Amino acid sequence: MDSHRQELVRLLRTALDRPRWQTAAAFAVSAWTLLWIGGQFTGHAPTALGVLDWLAALLGLDGSAWTGRLGTVWAQAGSWLAMVGGLLWAATSERGQATALVGWVAVMLAAEGSATGPPS
């Protein structure tokens, strides 16, 4: 049990041993992902860009114009975006973690192409 705890501490230190901008980006992507996945259980099932639109509305901003345009572009990109996201995720190492962030965002945006209708 102690070896599991030591490994968990080592993994946590590794995750936090990165530039501040990567830690901030990882926090933002993680929060975005959590809201997106959590929204699937609400019966409303927002798209990934729909979550960003909702967050913009909470801040009093109108994000529907740019999220709509971005959703259209990503929908036209096709399924290759998910494959690129998976490859970026696979290229992640303990020292090079930025590719995981970019890969996860690519996978989330690739899901926009499979969503029916405009982002909500």
The 8 nearest C-alpha neighbors of each residue, nearest first, counted from 0:
[[1, 3, 2, 4, 5, 6, 7, 8],
 [0, 2, 4, 3, 5, 6, 7, 8],
 [1, 3, 5, 4, 0, 6, 7, 8],
 [4, 2, 6, 0, 1, 5, 7, 8],
 [3, 5, 7, 1, 2, 6, 8, 0],
 [6, 4, 2, 8, 7, 3, 9, 1],
 [5, 7, 9, 3, 4, 8, 2, 10],
 [8, 6, 4, 10, 9, 5, 11, 3],
 [7, 9, 11, 5, 6, 10, 12, 4],
 [10, 8, 6, 12, 7, 11, 5, 13],
 [11, 9, 13, 7, 12, 8, 14, 6],
 [12, 10, 14, 8, 13, 9, 7, 15],
 [13, 11, 15, 9, 10, 14, 16, 8],
 [12, 14, 10, 16, 11, 15, 9, 93],
 [15, 13, 11, 12, 16, 10, 17, 93],
 [14, 16, 12, 13, 17, 11, 22, 18],
 [17, 15, 13, 14, 12, 18, 94, 11],
 [16, 18, 15, 21, 19, 22, 14, 13],
 [17, 19, 21, 20, 22, 16, 15, 23],
 [20, 18, 22, 21, 23, 17, 24, 15],
 [19, 21, 23, 22, 18, 24, 17, 25],
 [22, 20, 24, 19, 23, 18, 25, 17],
 [21, 23, 19, 25, 20, 24, 26, 18],
 [22, 24, 20, 26, 21, 25, 19, 27],
 [25, 23, 21, 27, 26, 22, 20, 28],
 [26, 24, 22, 28, 23, 27, 21, 29],
 [25, 27, 29, 23, 24, 28, 30, 22],
 [28, 26, 24, 30, 29, 25, 31, 23],
 [29, 27, 31, 25, 30, 26, 32, 24],
 [30, 28, 32, 26, 31, 27, 25, 33],
 [29, 31, 33, 27, 32, 28, 26, 34],
 [32, 30, 28, 34, 29, 33, 27, 35],
 [33, 31, 35, 29, 30, 34, 28, 36],
 [32, 34, 30, 36, 35, 31, 37, 29],
 [33, 35, 37, 31, 32, 36, 38, 30],
 [36, 34, 32, 38, 33, 37, 47, 31],
 [37, 35, 33, 38, 39, 34, 32, 40],
 [38, 36, 34, 39, 35, 40, 33, 41],
 [37, 39, 35, 41, 44, 40, 36, 34],
 [38, 40, 44, 37, 36, 41, 42, 45],
 [41, 39, 38, 42, 37, 44, 36, 43],
 [42, 40, 38, 43, 39, 44, 37, 45],
 [41, 43, 40, 44, 39, 38, 45, 37],
 [42, 44, 41, 45, 39, 38, 40, 119],
 [45, 43, 39, 38, 42, 41, 46, 40],
 [46, 44, 49, 43, 38, 119, 50, 47],
 [45, 47, 49, 48, 118, 50, 111, 44],
 [46, 48, 49, 50, 35, 107, 45, 108],
 [49, 47, 51, 50, 46, 66, 52, 118],
 [50, 48, 46, 119, 52, 118, 47, 45],
 [49, 51, 53, 48, 47, 52, 35, 54],
 [52, 50, 48, 54, 53, 49, 55, 47],
 [51, 53, 49, 62, 55, 50, 54, 63],
 [52, 54, 50, 56, 51, 55, 49, 57],
 [55, 53, 51, 57, 56, 52, 50, 58],
 [54, 56, 60, 52, 58, 57, 53, 62],
 [57, 55, 59, 53, 60, 58, 54, 61],
 [58, 56, 54, 55, 59, 53, 60, 52],
 [57, 59, 55, 56, 60, 54, 53, 61],
 [58, 60, 56, 57, 55, 61, 54, 62],
 [61, 59, 55, 56, 58, 62, 57, 54],
 [62, 60, 63, 56, 55, 59, 64, 52],
 [61, 63, 52, 55, 64, 65, 60, 66],
 [62, 64, 66, 65, 61, 67, 52, 118],
 [65, 63, 67, 62, 66, 68, 61, 69],
 [64, 66, 68, 67, 63, 62, 69, 70],
 [67, 65, 69, 63, 68, 64, 48, 70],
 [68, 66, 70, 64, 65, 69, 63, 118],
 [69, 67, 65, 71, 70, 66, 72, 64],
 [68, 70, 66, 72, 71, 67, 65, 73],
 [71, 69, 67, 73, 68, 72, 66, 74],
 [72, 70, 74, 68, 69, 73, 67, 75],
 [71, 73, 69, 75, 70, 74, 68, 76],
 [72, 74, 76, 70, 75, 71, 112, 69],
 [112, 75, 73, 71, 76, 72, 70, 111],
 [74, 76, 72, 73, 77, 71, 112, 70],
 [77, 75, 73, 74, 72, 80, 78, 79],
 [78, 76, 75, 79, 74, 80, 112, 73],
 [77, 79, 80, 81, 109, 76, 82, 112],
 [80, 78, 82, 81, 77, 83, 76, 109],
 [81, 79, 83, 78, 82, 109, 84, 105],
 [82, 80, 106, 84, 109, 79, 83, 78],
 [81, 83, 79, 85, 84, 80, 86, 78],
 [84, 82, 86, 80, 85, 81, 87, 79],
 [85, 83, 102, 105, 81, 87, 106, 82],
 [86, 84, 88, 82, 83, 87, 102, 89],
 [85, 87, 89, 83, 88, 84, 82, 90],
 [88, 86, 102, 90, 84, 98, 89, 85],
 [87, 89, 99, 85, 102, 86, 90, 91],
 [88, 90, 86, 87, 91, 85, 99, 92],
 [91, 89, 87, 88, 86, 92, 98, 99],
 [92, 90, 96, 89, 88, 99, 98, 95],
 [93, 91, 95, 94, 96, 90, 89, 98],
 [92, 94, 95, 96, 13, 91, 14, 10],
 [93, 95, 92, 96, 17, 13, 91, 16],
 [96, 94, 92, 93, 91, 97, 98, 90],
 [95, 97, 91, 98, 99, 92, 94, 93],
 [96, 98, 100, 99, 95, 101, 21, 91],
 [97, 99, 101, 87, 100, 96, 91, 102],
 [100, 98, 88, 102, 97, 101, 96, 91],
 [101, 99, 103, 97, 102, 98, 104, 25],
 [100, 102, 98, 104, 99, 103, 105, 97],
 [103, 101, 84, 87, 99, 105, 88, 100],
 [102, 104, 106, 100, 105, 101, 99, 84],
 [103, 105, 107, 101, 106, 102, 108, 100],
 [106, 104, 84, 102, 108, 103, 107, 109],
 [107, 105, 81, 109, 103, 84, 108, 104],
 [108, 106, 104, 110, 109, 105, 47, 103],
 [107, 109, 105, 111, 110, 106, 104, 73],
 [108, 110, 106, 111, 81, 107, 112, 80],
 [109, 111, 108, 107, 113, 112, 106, 114],
 [112, 110, 114, 108, 109, 113, 74, 70],
 [74, 113, 111, 110, 109, 114, 73, 77],
 [112, 114, 110, 111, 115, 109, 74, 78],
 [115, 113, 111, 112, 116, 110, 46, 117],
 [116, 114, 113, 117, 112, 111, 118, 46],
 [115, 117, 114, 118, 119, 113, 111, 112],
 [116, 118, 119, 67, 115, 70, 114, 71],
 [119, 117, 49, 46, 67, 48, 116, 70],
 [118, 49, 45, 117, 46, 52, 48, 50]]
